[in-house]
Amino acid sequence: MPKPGSIAAIGDIAQLAYVPTDFEGTLEYWTKTMGVGPFFMFENIALDEMKYRGKPTDARFTVAIGYWGDVQIELVKPENDAPAHYNGEYGIKDRLHHVLILTEDFDSAQKALDDVGAETIVSGLFGGSRVVYADPGAGEGGLVEVLEVNEDTKGLFAMMQDAAKNWDGTDPIRSLS
């Protein structure tokens, strides 16, 4: 049982996220070498009401999400230089960038982040759900993303995971934009 008042108390890690230098080459690696896929692309997106350290930002990015069993692998490509968690101080490349925890109780998750002194780096809305990227003290490579799940996000992730269950390697990149 996770220690109360810790990040682990929010929930299990659902995703490992990377910001590769070579986005297309990394997609090929994950699909061909690792056998993970298919990846679903969200191209040139922005979070609604996105803020970087409390100030509005117009950061845009592309993400590719594929499932490896129960864990999402997310690859991120920044599309501009606006302040965000994918560039500047947190703009590390080619290693773990952040993990994702899904929650149905966002307020309790935010309290858990606050209780450990995590700094909110980015906040916004994705598909109407609240999302926050916080630094609990690890710095670059140690961000924790917390996403509030609703029926739409549950359905989207279930569709992606179902596609991965019997994936035969065909149609490895699928656009959702």
Backbone bond lengths (Angstrom), bond angles and torsions (degrees), N, CA, C in turn:
res aa  C-N    CA-C-N  psi(-1)  N-CA   C-N-CA  omega(-1)  CA-C   N-CA-C  phi
1 M - - - 1.467 - - 1.531 108.15 -
2 P 1.354 117.32 129.01 1.468 119.93 179.90 1.525 111.62 -63.56
3 K 1.294 115.10 146.19 1.459 121.73 179.21 1.525 109.99 -63.54
4 P 1.345 117.46 125.27 1.473 119.31 175.80 1.532 109.98 -57.98
5 G 1.320 115.65 144.33 1.456 120.12 179.88 1.516 113.31 82.45
6 S 1.327 116.56 7.48 1.462 120.60 178.28 1.527 109.16 -110.98
7 I 1.318 115.67 166.87 1.466 120.57 176.86 1.528 109.92 -61.33
8 A 1.337 117.78 -39.04 1.466 121.09 -178.99 1.523 112.14 -60.41
9 A 1.330 117.46 -23.73 1.459 120.40 178.92 1.533 111.97 -67.58
10 I 1.332 117.21 -19.45 1.471 120.40 178.86 1.521 110.51 -67.78
11 G 1.337 116.36 -41.83 1.462 120.32 -178.92 1.514 110.96 159.70
12 D 1.311 115.01 -177.26 1.459 121.53 -178.76 1.522 111.20 -80.20
13 I 1.325 115.37 153.99 1.458 120.54 174.44 1.519 108.48 -68.13
14 A 1.330 116.19 127.71 1.465 122.30 -179.50 1.515 112.32 -105.74
15 Q 1.346 117.02 -15.02 1.466 119.85 -172.38 1.524 110.92 -153.58
16 L 1.337 114.14 145.25 1.456 122.94 169.03 1.522 105.99 -114.27
17 A 1.326 117.61 126.60 1.468 121.17 -173.76 1.522 111.37 -120.38
18 Y 1.328 114.48 140.45 1.457 122.98 -177.40 1.531 109.71 -131.60
19 V 1.323 116.02 150.25 1.458 122.84 173.73 1.531 106.04 -117.87
20 P 1.333 117.01 90.88 1.474 119.37 -174.80 1.526 112.58 -79.09
21 T 1.322 114.95 148.84 1.461 120.99 173.74 1.524 109.56 -65.94
22 D 1.318 116.93 -41.77 1.466 123.36 179.41 1.526 108.20 -110.66
23 F 1.320 116.73 89.50 1.459 122.65 -174.99 1.530 111.76 -58.03
24 E 1.336 117.34 -52.45 1.467 121.11 -177.43 1.528 111.32 -65.14
25 G 1.333 116.94 -41.55 1.454 120.45 178.21 1.521 112.09 -63.86
26 T 1.327 116.33 -36.63 1.460 120.53 178.97 1.525 110.71 -70.94
27 L 1.324 117.34 -37.86 1.472 119.82 173.73 1.522 110.55 -59.26
28 E 1.318 116.47 -43.24 1.467 120.64 178.85 1.531 110.57 -63.00
29 Y 1.322 116.99 -41.94 1.464 120.82 177.94 1.530 111.06 -58.86
30 W 1.338 116.32 -50.27 1.462 120.01 -177.00 1.530 111.66 -64.80
31 T 1.326 117.63 -39.09 1.465 119.36 -177.76 1.526 112.36 -78.04
32 K 1.332 118.07 -43.41 1.470 120.81 -174.50 1.529 112.76 -87.56
33 T 1.299 117.41 -49.11 1.465 120.27 -176.31 1.526 111.94 -79.15
34 M 1.329 116.05 -47.60 1.461 119.91 -176.73 1.528 112.59 -86.17
35 G 1.336 117.52 -20.33 1.466 120.85 179.16 1.509 114.13 75.46
36 V 1.316 116.47 22.76 1.463 121.25 -179.84 1.521 108.59 -94.17
37 G 1.303 116.16 133.17 1.453 119.72 177.30 1.500 111.09 160.24
38 P 1.304 115.07 179.64 1.455 126.76 -1.72 1.536 111.08 -72.30
39 F 1.328 114.60 159.92 1.459 121.14 174.67 1.519 108.35 -97.89
40 F 1.309 115.84 138.03 1.456 123.00 178.01 1.522 108.21 -105.82
41 M 1.336 115.30 126.41 1.466 121.90 -175.08 1.522 111.41 -98.78
42 F 1.312 114.23 132.72 1.460 123.50 169.16 1.517 104.22 -115.28
43 E 1.326 117.07 106.44 1.461 120.53 -170.98 1.524 113.13 -97.50
44 N 1.338 114.67 135.95 1.456 123.27 173.13 1.532 112.08 49.73
45 I 1.326 115.14 55.66 1.462 120.47 -177.52 1.525 110.63 -102.70
46 A 1.306 115.22 167.10 1.463 122.57 173.67 1.514 107.30 -141.08
47 L 1.306 117.01 146.95 1.454 120.36 173.24 1.522 108.45 -72.75
48 D 1.310 117.45 143.10 1.457 120.47 171.99 1.527 107.90 -70.40
49 E 1.319 116.01 143.31 1.463 122.97 178.52 1.532 111.82 53.49
50 M 1.321 116.77 34.04 1.462 121.23 -176.58 1.519 111.75 -67.72
51 K 1.338 114.31 132.55 1.453 121.48 177.03 1.525 108.87 -129.98
52 Y 1.328 115.02 139.98 1.454 122.24 173.19 1.518 106.91 -110.73
53 R 1.319 116.14 115.44 1.459 122.28 -176.56 1.525 111.51 49.60
54 G 1.327 114.73 44.16 1.452 122.24 174.28 1.516 116.63 84.78
55 K 1.337 117.36 -4.35 1.463 120.67 -179.20 1.526 110.05 -113.02
56 P 1.342 117.66 139.39 1.468 120.45 -179.80 1.539 111.82 -56.66
57 T 1.320 115.54 143.57 1.455 121.79 177.17 1.522 109.09 -140.67
58 D 1.310 116.15 151.84 1.470 120.55 179.06 1.536 110.43 -109.03
59 A 1.325 115.89 35.24 1.464 120.59 178.98 1.528 110.66 -61.24
60 R 1.321 115.11 140.33 1.463 122.56 178.00 1.521 107.88 -129.57
61 F 1.323 115.39 148.30 1.454 119.83 -177.51 1.518 109.85 -156.78
62 T 1.318 115.02 161.54 1.458 123.02 174.42 1.522 106.87 -113.08
63 V 1.322 116.50 138.04 1.463 120.05 175.35 1.520 109.71 -127.91
64 A 1.317 114.14 147.71 1.464 122.63 173.07 1.520 106.14 -123.37
65 I 1.331 116.08 127.50 1.466 120.97 -178.27 1.523 108.77 -123.86
66 G 1.324 114.73 128.05 1.456 121.93 174.08 1.521 109.20 -132.88
67 Y 1.314 117.22 158.52 1.464 121.15 -179.75 1.513 111.50 -104.88
68 W 1.325 115.30 137.43 1.458 124.23 169.49 1.525 104.65 -118.60
69 G 1.332 116.23 93.80 1.466 120.28 -172.23 1.516 109.14 66.16
70 D 1.323 115.55 -122.56 1.463 120.75 -179.24 1.523 113.40 -93.18
71 V 1.330 117.12 -1.05 1.465 120.96 -175.23 1.522 110.56 -107.69
72 Q 1.315 115.30 131.90 1.459 120.59 173.85 1.521 109.69 -79.75
73 I 1.326 115.66 141.69 1.453 122.66 167.42 1.521 104.79 -109.39
74 E 1.331 116.49 122.90 1.462 120.97 -179.80 1.522 108.88 -116.77
75 L 1.319 115.09 132.00 1.458 122.22 174.18 1.520 107.21 -114.60
76 V 1.324 116.35 134.17 1.462 121.61 -173.33 1.523 109.96 -122.53
77 K 1.338 114.88 136.54 1.459 121.11 175.09 1.529 108.21 -126.13
78 P 1.355 117.91 110.72 1.461 119.70 175.78 1.529 109.77 -61.89
79 E 1.327 117.36 140.45 1.470 121.86 -179.26 1.527 112.89 -105.61
80 N 1.351 116.77 -10.41 1.463 119.92 175.62 1.522 108.72 -152.99
81 D 1.315 116.22 -179.57 1.460 121.12 -176.66 1.528 113.21 -101.64
82 A 1.333 117.54 13.67 1.460 120.08 179.20 1.534 109.16 -62.08
83 P 1.320 117.30 150.06 1.462 119.98 -179.40 1.526 111.87 -55.14
84 A 1.330 114.94 128.91 1.466 121.13 -179.22 1.521 109.12 -163.29
85 H 1.293 115.18 176.07 1.455 121.86 178.86 1.528 112.25 -79.85
86 Y 1.324 117.55 -3.81 1.462 121.30 -179.81 1.521 112.60 -101.26
87 N 1.310 117.82 -0.97 1.459 120.41 177.60 1.529 108.73 -141.70
88 G 1.299 117.23 -176.14 1.461 120.07 -178.16 1.522 111.41 62.91
89 E 1.300 115.65 -141.10 1.462 122.96 -176.22 1.533 113.35 -55.50
90 Y 1.318 117.13 -33.82 1.471 121.36 -176.84 1.526 112.68 -101.88
91 G 1.318 117.41 10.08 1.459 121.86 -174.17 1.516 115.15 -82.66
92 I 1.313 118.29 45.49 1.463 120.14 178.99 1.522 110.08 -71.33
93 K 1.299 115.67 152.36 1.465 121.63 -177.77 1.525 110.16 -123.93
94 D 1.313 114.41 153.09 1.464 123.21 166.89 1.523 115.28 63.43
95 R 1.307 115.95 27.76 1.466 121.92 170.23 1.529 106.78 -157.36
96 L 1.310 116.21 175.56 1.455 119.44 -177.70 1.524 110.58 -54.23
97 H 1.332 115.66 126.95 1.465 121.52 179.61 1.526 110.79 -98.68
98 H 1.339 116.14 -49.59 1.459 119.98 179.05 1.521 110.60 -157.77
99 V 1.319 114.74 166.39 1.456 121.86 173.12 1.527 107.75 -116.19
100 L 1.316 115.43 156.59 1.463 121.59 179.11 1.516 109.35 -115.49
101 I 1.322 114.87 136.97 1.457 122.45 170.75 1.525 106.81 -121.89
102 L 1.324 116.51 129.17 1.462 121.85 177.74 1.525 108.77 -93.67
103 T 1.336 115.89 142.84 1.456 119.58 179.33 1.517 111.21 -145.07
104 E 1.309 115.42 148.27 1.464 120.74 171.28 1.526 110.73 -96.83
105 D 1.332 117.00 -11.30 1.466 122.47 -179.34 1.533 108.90 -119.39
106 F 1.326 115.52 78.37 1.460 120.82 -174.80 1.524 112.14 -62.23
107 D 1.319 117.29 -38.57 1.461 119.62 -178.23 1.529 111.29 -61.89
108 S 1.329 117.54 -41.75 1.470 120.89 177.11 1.526 111.06 -67.29
109 A 1.324 116.26 -37.47 1.469 120.11 177.59 1.525 110.37 -64.25
110 Q 1.329 116.83 -44.04 1.464 120.16 178.08 1.518 110.44 -62.00
111 K 1.333 117.22 -39.20 1.463 120.39 177.66 1.526 110.54 -63.30
112 A 1.332 117.78 -41.24 1.472 120.67 178.35 1.526 110.48 -61.95
113 L 1.338 117.08 -40.92 1.467 120.57 176.49 1.530 110.28 -62.59
114 D 1.327 115.80 -45.69 1.468 120.39 179.54 1.531 111.35 -62.46
115 D 1.337 116.37 -40.13 1.469 121.01 -177.25 1.524 112.59 -62.97
116 V 1.330 117.51 -29.45 1.472 119.40 178.57 1.527 111.53 -95.17
117 G 1.328 116.82 4.33 1.460 120.67 177.28 1.515 114.25 79.28
118 A 1.326 117.34 22.62 1.465 120.64 179.61 1.532 110.00 -68.18
119 E 1.324 115.39 136.45 1.459 121.21 177.70 1.524 109.12 -91.11
120 T 1.325 116.78 129.09 1.461 120.53 175.46 1.524 108.20 -75.20
121 I 1.325 115.22 119.90 1.457 121.07 179.46 1.525 109.46 -94.43
122 V 1.330 117.16 -47.81 1.461 122.20 178.69 1.523 108.53 -134.64
123 S 1.329 115.09 142.06 1.459 120.95 173.47 1.524 107.77 -139.23
124 G 1.310 115.64 158.41 1.453 120.72 178.51 1.510 111.17 170.81
125 L 1.322 114.01 -161.01 1.463 121.55 179.48 1.525 108.79 -127.02
126 F 1.323 116.28 138.15 1.463 122.22 174.31 1.513 106.93 -125.86
127 G 1.325 116.29 112.30 1.460 119.99 -178.76 1.514 112.51 60.46
128 G 1.326 117.10 31.99 1.457 121.47 179.96 1.517 113.82 85.92
129 S 1.319 118.55 -6.76 1.459 122.64 179.46 1.524 110.36 -97.45
130 R 1.313 116.19 141.89 1.457 120.90 177.70 1.529 109.88 -70.85
131 V 1.318 114.95 142.95 1.465 121.55 177.42 1.515 108.58 -141.91
132 V 1.312 115.57 143.42 1.454 121.49 177.32 1.529 107.95 -140.36
133 Y 1.319 115.00 142.32 1.465 122.68 171.24 1.519 104.76 -113.58
134 A 1.322 116.86 119.96 1.451 120.90 -174.93 1.520 110.73 -126.06
135 D 1.321 114.98 149.99 1.463 121.99 176.36 1.525 107.76 -107.17
136 P 1.342 116.49 106.42 1.461 119.18 179.58 1.526 113.12 -80.98
137 G 1.329 117.42 12.23 1.447 121.04 175.95 1.516 114.44 120.19
138 A 1.320 117.18 -1.02 1.470 120.72 -177.82 1.518 112.26 -85.18
139 G 1.333 117.53 -20.80 1.461 120.36 -176.01 1.515 111.23 76.53
140 E 1.335 116.04 -155.28 1.463 120.36 -176.29 1.531 110.67 -56.27
141 G 1.322 114.69 138.53 1.459 120.93 -179.42 1.515 113.95 83.53
142 G 1.314 116.89 -4.45 1.460 120.00 -176.69 1.506 114.64 -120.18
143 L 1.329 116.61 20.98 1.461 118.99 179.64 1.524 110.72 -70.75
144 V 1.322 114.80 149.87 1.457 122.61 174.97 1.521 106.93 -118.35
145 E 1.328 115.74 121.78 1.463 121.41 174.34 1.519 107.17 -96.79
146 V 1.317 116.49 133.26 1.456 121.60 174.62 1.521 107.07 -121.70
147 L 1.329 115.23 123.55 1.466 121.68 -178.69 1.515 109.48 -118.71
148 E 1.307 115.08 128.41 1.456 122.25 175.17 1.525 107.99 -76.05
149 V 1.324 116.66 122.10 1.464 119.17 -179.65 1.520 110.38 -93.95
150 N 1.324 113.72 144.84 1.452 121.19 173.44 1.529 106.73 -132.70
151 E 1.297 117.89 -174.45 1.470 119.85 -177.66 1.520 111.79 -61.57
152 D 1.338 117.96 -36.30 1.467 120.51 179.44 1.531 111.66 -65.68
153 T 1.345 116.92 -46.89 1.468 118.77 -179.65 1.518 110.75 -67.96
154 K 1.322 117.36 -38.17 1.472 119.65 176.76 1.525 110.21 -60.21
155 G 1.333 116.67 -43.78 1.465 121.03 179.89 1.517 112.12 -64.66
156 L 1.336 116.79 -42.49 1.456 121.25 179.40 1.529 110.87 -62.13
157 F 1.330 116.08 -48.56 1.464 119.15 -178.40 1.530 111.09 -67.85
158 A 1.319 117.93 -35.33 1.471 120.25 177.20 1.524 110.58 -64.25
159 M 1.335 117.34 -40.40 1.464 120.94 178.14 1.526 110.31 -61.57
160 M 1.334 116.56 -44.28 1.460 120.83 179.49 1.531 111.10 -63.44
161 Q 1.308 116.10 -45.02 1.461 120.07 -178.45 1.529 110.95 -66.33
162 D 1.322 117.11 -40.31 1.468 120.32 176.76 1.526 111.12 -61.35
163 A 1.331 116.72 -40.11 1.472 120.38 179.26 1.524 111.05 -62.10
164 A 1.329 116.48 -31.95 1.467 120.69 -178.32 1.524 113.07 -77.32
165 K 1.326 116.98 -26.27 1.471 120.36 -173.36 1.517 113.44 -57.56
166 N 1.306 117.53 -43.42 1.466 120.48 -178.42 1.517 111.66 -120.61
167 W 1.316 116.16 29.67 1.460 120.69 -177.58 1.518 109.94 -65.22
168 D 1.320 115.65 131.04 1.459 120.92 -177.00 1.528 113.25 -104.35
169 G 1.320 116.81 11.08 1.464 121.35 178.24 1.518 114.18 93.38
170 T 1.325 117.52 -8.15 1.469 119.96 178.30 1.520 109.63 -84.51
171 D 1.342 114.62 155.65 1.465 121.49 177.59 1.538 111.15 47.58
172 P 1.362 116.52 60.87 1.467 120.07 -172.20 1.519 115.44 -71.17
173 I 1.344 118.07 -23.28 1.463 121.90 -179.21 1.518 108.01 -121.94
174 R 1.323 115.97 121.87 1.467 121.52 -177.00 1.520 109.25 -125.43
175 S 1.311 116.21 127.57 1.461 121.73 -175.93 1.534 110.82 -83.29
176 L 1.324 115.24 136.13 1.471 121.09 173.99 1.513 111.69 -118.26
177 S 1.333 117.87 4.88 1.473 120.31 -178.43 1.512 110.83 -81.09
